[in-house]
Amino acid sequence: MTLIRSISGLRGVINDGLSEQIVRDYATAFAIYCKEGKIVIGRDGRPSGKWIEDVIVRVFVSLGFDVDLIGVAPTPTIQLCVEKSDATGGIAITASHNPSEWNGLKFINESGIFLNKLENNVLWNILDNIRASQFNRLKKDTNINVDENAKQNHILSILRLPIFTDTDNFERIRQRKFNVVVDAVNASGSEIICDLLVNFGCKVIKLFCDGSGVFPHPPEPLPQNLTQLSKVVRDNSFDIGIAVDPDADRLVLVDEKGNCIGEEKTICLAIDSVLSSYKYFVNHYSKTVVINHSTTALIEDIAEKYGAKVVRSAVGEVNVVEKMKEEKSVIGGEGSGGVILPTCHYGRDSLVGIALVLHLLSQRDSSLSELIESYPVYYMLKEKVQTNINIMEVRSRLQELLPNSEIIVEDGLKAIEEDLWVHIRVSNTEPIVRIIVEGKREERAIKIMDKLYSIII
């Protein structure tokens, strides 16, 4: 049985772990957690999402909740709807970047933020120890509302950011008339991303944007899965290629030469964009950037240029968000392509990332490749290993391999040297161990990865 529950919610393979009964049980537990009120529900477009939605709606209605249905929509859209409404919680039906046979549930608290570790523990305790029959309050006048304005409200929240309303940047972007190719893997970003780009005056070329939820290639936006996007951009001399995962919280870009610039560069560009216009955010946020331990060290270089502080957290959106709130950070995110801008909302958001990148391109009057070439070069290697090893058992061997390193154990094992770092951790979303090595010298990074791989397996 394939079922994973973590700080990233619940994920499983349909009918091999994620069954109707499991969905019903988790929905009931979340209803008990929320106690009463209204729940917001949306899905990433996978065909299995419809029957899961139906099950969840029946549970909440039977337990006296009102329901707002968003339909097929990005996870950040669902989060924003919860935050801006009087809902007591929300559920995004998605398995994010996992293959099509997977689906899952992301649980959102009344503030529009994913449940943190403590909140998840409360939810799981309810699930594991309380029978559904113990919570059978029925309200006969329950309402089910279909929210047809959620996507437009999300777009408006971005267009109303101060970098657009208090400057001429919006018109400068429109004057560039960018030609943009969009690969939304036929999922939740298919419509809303194209609509956002049209608002910015872009000519949009839709590659995989039919909204069917049928993925044309593996859905994780990695270079090996984006060859068609790269070819279309390169062969037609378009300006930018945009790729998102099924629930559109991650953004990956292709430059005008057809090069996939890598998921790590998304947050770099977004941070550069915000810090370059920090004066429009200064009244509410500190000049602090929060990223996770697996994100590129290039962030420190960009932050240093603007005199900003960098704070790192454990991997996982909610971990980054909690640290951002603590630091009153102006922007944060993760190297997987996730951008979090609290001025809009506290959640990874590909649409926010797109807007910030267009802002930076118009501000610098440059191409995407020119922006990337202006940054220092780092070499990052990522590997996945299926193993049951206890990561902490390899700490001594990691210290032997990198004797001059500082070891951090906040999230797995991280070893930091002056020009290289290593991060080994158990995934929140897949039954694997992730190994990441980044350094300024490619040859040494490869050598260290080879040795780590042999240690882990």
Secondary structure, DSSP 8 states (H G I E B T S, - for coil): --EEEETTEEEEEETBEE-HHHHHHHHHHHHHHH-SSEEEEEE-S-THHHHHHHHHHHHHHHTT-EEEEEEE--HHHHHHHHHTSS-SEEEEE--TTS-TTEEEEEEE-TTS-B--HHHHHHHHHHHHH--GGG-----TT--EEE-SSHHHHHHHHHHTSHHHHSSSHHHHHHHH--EEEEE-TTSTHHHHHHHHHHHTT-EEEEEE---S---SS-SS--GGG-HHHHHHHHHHT-SEEEEE-TTS--EEEE-TTS-B--THHHHHHHHHHHHHTGGGTTTT-EEEEEEETTS-THHHHHHHHHT-EEEEE-SSHHHHHHHHHHHTEEEEEETTTEEE-TTT-SS--HHHHHHHHHHHHHHHT--HHHHHHTS---EEEEEEE-----GGGGHHHHHHHSTT-EEE-SSSEEEE-SSEEEEEEE-SSSSSEEEEEEES-HHHHHHHHHHHHHHH-
